[in-house]
Amino acid sequence: MPPAEDDFTPPKGVFLLVRLAGEAMGCGGLRTESDGTAEIPACNDNPHAAYWFEKTLR
């Protein structure tokens, strides 16, 4: 099932467009999940992973 039109607009999420010298280079969408999501301590020492989250599956 494709995402709903508002899945990538605030407050549900955001759609990002990356530009370099005015030219589109990439894009991506982020959706927020608030139900059952919690920040947890780091699982390893990966320098590129600043935040760690878990979600309880039902």
N, C-alpha and C positions, 0 to 999 in steps of 0.2 A: 504494500500500500504506500503510495507516495505521501510525503508530508503535506500537512495542511498549509495553506498560503500564509497563515499568521504564525507558523512554528518558528520562523526565523526573523521575527520582528519583536522589539521589546514589548512587554516584559518576558515573553516566552523564550526569546533567543535573539541572535543577531547574525546577519549575513555580512561577511567581510570581503572586500575587493582589494587586492594588493597591486599597487602601481609602482612602476619604476620609470622615471623621466616621463610621466604622463601616460605610459603604456601599461595596459592590464597585463600582469604577470601571473596572477593566481587568484583563487577565491576559496572560500570555505564558509560553512555555516556552523554555528554553535547554538545548542539548545540548552536551556536551564532545566534542571530537574531538582525539585525541592522535596518531593515526597520520599522519605526514607533515606536521603543522602546525608552523609556526615563526613567531615574531614577527619582523617586518621593520621597517625605517625607514618613517616616515610618507611617504605618496604625495602629500600636499598639506598645506595649512595649516588644514584644517577644525578649528575649536576644539572641536567636539563629538566628534571621533574621537580618542580618547586612545590606542588600541591598534590596531595593524595586523598582520594575519596573512596568511600565504600557505599554500597546500596544493598539493603536487604531485599532479597528476591522473595516474592510471595508464591 
